[in-house]
């Protein structure tokens, strides 16, 4: 999939998210904005009691990732109770 001119493998994004501490499940999608631009979005489900933040996930994925997409993706999450 191409987003902002970069070839993105959504499976690679999902794998990088799942490697983060406290992440139980992850999925990545290309969200198409009203303008037609695509935005890379990662959704995660946290393990019970995990305290996940978008900033923490970005930082963790960014440390282990050399790809450009690490710099501009964003995420949402849901904690398991």
C-alpha positions as protocol buffer text, in pm:
chain_id: "A"
residue {
  index: 1
  type: UNK
  ca { x: 0 y: 0 z: 0 }
}
residue {
  index: 2
  type: UNK
  ca { x: 127 y: 349 z: -77 }
}
residue {
  index: 3
  type: UNK
  ca { x: 77 y: 631 z: 170 }
}
residue {
  index: 4
  type: UNK
  ca { x: 231 y: 974 z: 113 }
}
residue {
  index: 5
  type: UNK
  ca { x: 449 y: 824 z: -158 }
}
residue {
  index: 6
  type: UNK
  ca { x: 593 y: 551 z: 66 }
}
residue {
  index: 7
  type: UNK
  ca { x: 536 y: 179 z: 26 }
}
residue {
  index: 8
  type: UNK
  ca { x: 388 y: 59 z: 355 }
}
residue {
  index: 9
  type: UNK
  ca { x: 341 y: -303 z: 458 }
}
residue {
  index: 10
  type: UNK
  ca { x: 51 y: -302 z: 702 }
}
residue {
  index: 11
  type: UNK
  ca { x: 162 y: -639 z: 840 }
}
residue {
  index: 12
  type: UNK
  ca { x: 499 y: -486 z: 930 }
}
residue {
  index: 13
  type: UNK
  ca { x: 324 y: -204 z: 1115 }
}
residue {
  index: 14
  type: UNK
  ca { x: 107 y: -452 z: 1304 }
}
residue {
  index: 15
  type: UNK
  ca { x: 408 y: -667 z: 1398 }
}
residue {
  index: 16
  type: UNK
  ca { x: 596 y: -362 z: 1530 }
}
residue {
  index: 17
  type: UNK
  ca { x: 296 y: -266 z: 1744 }
}
residue {
  index: 18
  type: UNK
  ca { x: 252 y: -619 z: 1882 }
}
residue {
  index: 19
  type: UNK
  ca { x: 616 y: -620 z: 1995 }
}
residue {
  index: 20
  type: UNK
  ca { x: 548 y: -333 z: 2235 }
}
residue {
  index: 21
  type: UNK
  ca { x: 508 y: -412 z: 2603 }
}
residue {
  index: 22
  type: UNK
  ca { x: 145 y: -430 z: 2711 }
}
residue {
  index: 23
  type: UNK
  ca { x: 0 y: -475 z: 2362 }
}
residue {
  index: 24
  type: UNK
  ca { x: -228 y: -777 z: 2323 }
}
residue {
  index: 25
  type: UNK
  ca { x: -358 y: -722 z: 1968 }
}
residue {
  index: 26
  type: UNK
  ca { x: -288 y: -472 z: 1691 }
}
residue {
  index: 27
  type: UNK
  ca { x: -420 y: -385 z: 1348 }
}
residue {
  index: 28
  type: UNK
  ca { x: -309 y: -120 z: 1099 }
}
residue {
  index: 29
  type: UNK
  ca { x: -517 y: 44 z: 829 }
}
residue {
  index: 30
  type: UNK
  ca { x: -488 y: 318 z: 572 }
}
residue {
  index: 31
  type: UNK
  ca { x: -760 y: 565 z: 662 }
}
residue {
  index: 32
  type: UNK
  ca { x: -875 y: 780 z: 371 }
}
residue {
  index: 33
  type: UNK
  ca { x: -951 y: 1136 z: 476 }
}
residue {
  index: 34
  type: UNK
  ca { x: -1221 y: 1350 z: 314 }
}
residue {
  index: 35
  type: UNK
  ca { x: -947 y: 1518 z: 109 }
}
residue {
  index: 36
  type: UNK
  ca { x: -853 y: 1179 z: -38 }
}
residue {
  index: 37
  type: UNK
  ca { x: -519 y: 1167 z: 145 }
}
residue {
  index: 38
  type: UNK
  ca { x: -435 y: 844 z: 324 }
}
residue {
  index: 39
  type: UNK
  ca { x: -330 y: 837 z: 689 }
}
residue {
  index: 40
  type: UNK
  ca { x: -160 y: 537 z: 850 }
}
residue {
  index: 41
  type: UNK
  ca { x: -349 y: 440 z: 1165 }
}
residue {
  index: 42
  type: UNK
  ca { x: -266 y: 170 z: 1417 }
}
residue {
  index: 43
  type: UNK
  ca { x: -522 y: 34 z: 1661 }
}
residue {
  index: 44
  type: UNK
  ca { x: -413 y: -167 z: 1963 }
}
residue {
  index: 45
  type: UNK
  ca { x: -580 y: -359 z: 2245 }
}
residue {
  index: 46
  type: UNK
  ca { x: -383 y: -351 z: 2566 }
}
residue {
  index: 47
  type: UNK
  ca { x: -327 y: -640 z: 2801 }
}
residue {
  index: 48
  type: UNK
  ca { x: -523 y: -625 z: 3125 }
}
residue {
  index: 49
  type: UNK
  ca { x: -381 y: -350 z: 3343 }
}
residue {
  index: 50
  type: UNK
  ca { x: -147 y: -214 z: 3075 }
}
residue {
  index: 51
  type: UNK
  ca { x: -104 y: 163 z: 3066 }
}
residue {
  index: 52
  type: UNK
  ca { x: -59 y: 243 z: 2699 }
}
residue {
  index: 53
  type: UNK
  ca { x: -24 y: 588 z: 2550 }
}
residue {
  index: 54
  type: UNK
  ca { x: 2 y: 696 z: 2187 }
}
residue {
  index: 55
  type: UNK
  ca { x: 330 y: 874 z: 2265 }
}
residue {
  index: 56
  type: UNK
  ca { x: 473 y: 565 z: 2435 }
}
residue {
  index: 57
  type: UNK
  ca { x: 377 y: 341 z: 2145 }
}
residue {
  index: 58
  type: UNK
  ca { x: 524 y: 584 z: 1890 }
}
residue {
  index: 59
  type: UNK
  ca { x: 848 y: 601 z: 2086 }
}
residue {
  index: 60
  type: UNK
  ca { x: 873 y: 224 z: 2128 }
}
residue {
  index: 61
  type: UNK
  ca { x: 802 y: 147 z: 1765 }
}
residue {
  index: 62
  type: UNK
  ca { x: 1033 y: 427 z: 1653 }
}
residue {
  index: 63
  type: UNK
  ca { x: 1327 y: 278 z: 1846 }
}
residue {
  index: 64
  type: UNK
  ca { x: 1296 y: -54 z: 1667 }
}
residue {
  index: 65
  type: UNK
  ca { x: 1195 y: 76 z: 1325 }
}
residue {
  index: 66
  type: UNK
  ca { x: 1408 y: 229 z: 1052 }
}
residue {
  index: 67
  type: UNK
  ca { x: 1118 y: 300 z: 818 }
}
residue {
  index: 68
  type: UNK
  ca { x: 979 y: 647 z: 754 }
}
residue {
  index: 69
  type: UNK
  ca { x: 623 y: 553 z: 852 }
}
residue {
  index: 70
  type: UNK
  ca { x: 731 y: 542 z: 1217 }
}
residue {
  index: 71
  type: UNK
  ca { x: 753 y: 920 z: 1213 }
}
residue {
  index: 72
  type: UNK
  ca { x: 394 y: 1002 z: 1122 }
}
residue {
  index: 73
  type: UNK
  ca { x: 152 y: 730 z: 1218 }
}
residue {
  index: 74
  type: UNK
  ca { x: -90 y: 769 z: 1504 }
}
residue {
  index: 75
  type: UNK
  ca { x: -285 y: 524 z: 1710 }
}
residue {
  index: 76
  type: UNK
  ca { x: -592 y: 457 z: 1919 }
}
residue {
  index: 77
  type: UNK
  ca { x: -623 y: 190 z: 2180 }
}
residue {
  index: 78
  type: UNK
  ca { x: -866 y: 6 z: 2400 }
}
residue {
  index: 79
  type: UNK
  ca { x: -773 y: -139 z: 2738 }
}
residue {
  index: 80
  type: UNK
  ca { x: -905 y: -479 z: 2842 }
}
residue {
  index: 81
  type: UNK
  ca { x: -1074 y: -475 z: 3179 }
}
